[in-house]
């Protein structure tokens, strides 16, 4: 029996509530949004599927849920150059939603950008167990990396760690084929702008994030204990502290079961160090 809460049921939040219902990932839903009329419409639209799944719209029920997805706040648009630019706009939203997360002991999945900073904020602000706070983004970045590799005929499993944004770090040293640094930089530049083409064309990303987010929820629900690229609260791993950053981690029913410390080559280490400095700087601004 799994209860899934979604705070912010807009483009991504509404889609993941729908997917979780039709895929059987949740037996009960708690859906909350700051706009009552919109929330009512989303719940009614879901009920019109005919799916027999209980839906609560009381934010007080969040603390009793097994998994909570935080997807509230402003999304990127063509005028927002980077995800980090959304920090000051979405921090008040995270603060407001914190009242629903007090005494929450389930698994929190943070989607709202800047995701790494918001994941850290919600963890520290609400005194949550760090291992139960997962930032979503690495799976999507890795999938985009995989598409770029395939288009170039480069073999290997795609993994992207670091910041979910400008300071993401594709792991080329874990591929089957060697990739020279100039080509790495070219691919990295493409990955940084991967979402903006979609945002300009239709207002925001939906299918990719929702699909991989459903996969992350499934890994938790089914206790898969599989390695996933996600943002974790690090406490000394990779030489970092006081931040949340994308790393490979074993994910299961209790959240982050283990952070995997993989070796990186010089190019990757340099970029990961920059990512660490960047997200640590963002987290220092949060005052938690």
Protein Blocks (a to p, Z undefined) as FASTA:
>chain_A
ZZdddehjafklmmmmmmmmmnopafbdcdddfblklmmmmmmmmmmnopacdddfbfkl
mmmpmbdcdfedjdddfklmbfklmmmmmmmmmmmmmmmmgoiabdcddfbdcfklmmmm
mmmmnopafklpccehklmmmmmmmmmmmmnopacddddehjedjkbccdfklpmbdcdf
klmmmmmmmmmmmmmmmmmmnopafklmmmmmmmmmmmmmnonopacddddddehighia
hiacdddddddfkopabdcdddddfklmmmmmmmmmmmmmmmmmnoZZ
